[in-house]
Amino acid sequence: MEFIPVFRPLLGCEEKEACNQVLDIGWLGMGKNVGEFENELQNFIETKDRFVACVSTGHAALHLGLIVAGVGPGDEVITPSFNNIADFQAILATGASPVFCDIENDTLCIDLDKAEKLITPRTKALIVMDYDCVLCDHDRIRDLAEKYNLRVIHDAAHSFGSRYKGKRIGSFSDICMFSFDPVKTLTCIDGGALIVRSEEEIEKIYEMRLVGMGQPPKIMYQNQRAWTYDVRHIGYRYHMANLHAKIGSAQLAKFNEISSSRQFVCKYYNEQFKELEKVVTPKTDFNDITPFLYYIRVPASVREGLREHLRELNIDTGIHWQPGHWFSLFKNCRKGDLSVTDTIGNEILSLPLHSCMNDEHIERVVKGLKSFNWG
């Protein structure tokens, strides 16, 4: 019986041909293909008043986004504890401290009422995360940020391709990041993108992603280098390579297929799991969402038993995630009431979701849950 992983990228002849084209040219660093991918991303998110920079990973995008937001030593950044470790580490990398906030029970996104209670004079920014297949209340986030003069880093690692009130994710946020790592809806093998609002911010990012070298993109995007330049900012080796950008372009060209196929599977899962009283499914119709993961919530007392049952059926599952305040490194961080997060951390379970997922695999996952002894 074939093993069904939680993640499986949709890779085909288009990606292989993209790799061959870059390898044949031989310019393997950042160059023309990165510039092309940035332009394609800007067109895809349907905005003319935002600027896009591609970087090596989603974590790199988070780190640079926090720096651009002015976050530094002594500052605090409010973030859901129910978030990826990359966000917490990016905050620490600036010298600032994460402050852990709870999430809403229905959306699993940041609880803004609780977030407001955590704001102090040291609060510099908010990180808000669209979780899996549900989006944050971005209008309320904007209002809260304006009220307290805070910057917002929108972690859209899960929500690339989705729409919020008709607007593409990435087109309206203060600072927005995407992740294109091996398991994401759109993969570059590894990569990320940062979307900002001003030319000043994008120019700073261009330099910081290249260890501070002031090499103009207009030169590098011709597969060339400037041999004389200035260094004005602290920098990191965070640039994207041509090979990864070209794969991203190939993925973007078939994104409608990626999105619609994932919506279909999630809608089917939601419908099939209605009869399972102990299973809580995502509260969305998926119509404006490109789902990254499909999650369910089950009683903590049966989660490991269910995982073992599915494992015996050669079906993989995941846990996204362990809350940040559970880790040793962050146990002394300031935090508010995290009662919902603690509950969710023990109940959450990710099921297999692939682009253009095999029908037989879909049915095996459904039958696997239905055949479990729920007690």
PEKARA-V5395 format. One record per helix or strand of 2 or more residues. SS is the DSSP state (~ for helix, > for strand). FROM is the first residue (numbers start at 1). TO is the last residue. If there is no record, write none. Layout:
# PEKARA-V5395
ss=SS from=FROM to=TO
ss=SS from=FROM to=TO
This chain:
# PEKARA-V5395
ss=~ from=13 to=25
ss=~ from=32 to=44
ss=> from=51 to=55
ss=~ from=58 to=68
ss=> from=76 to=80
ss=~ from=85 to=93
ss=> from=97 to=101
ss=~ from=112 to=118
ss=> from=123 to=129
ss=~ from=138 to=148
ss=> from=151 to=155
ss=> from=163 to=164
ss=> from=167 to=168
ss=> from=175 to=179
ss=> from=192 to=196
ss=~ from=199 to=208
ss=~ from=217 to=220
ss=~ from=242 to=253
ss=~ from=255 to=275
ss=> from=280 to=281
ss=> from=294 to=297
ss=~ from=300 to=312
ss=~ from=324 to=326
ss=~ from=328 to=330
ss=~ from=339 to=347
ss=> from=348 to=351
ss=~ from=359 to=370
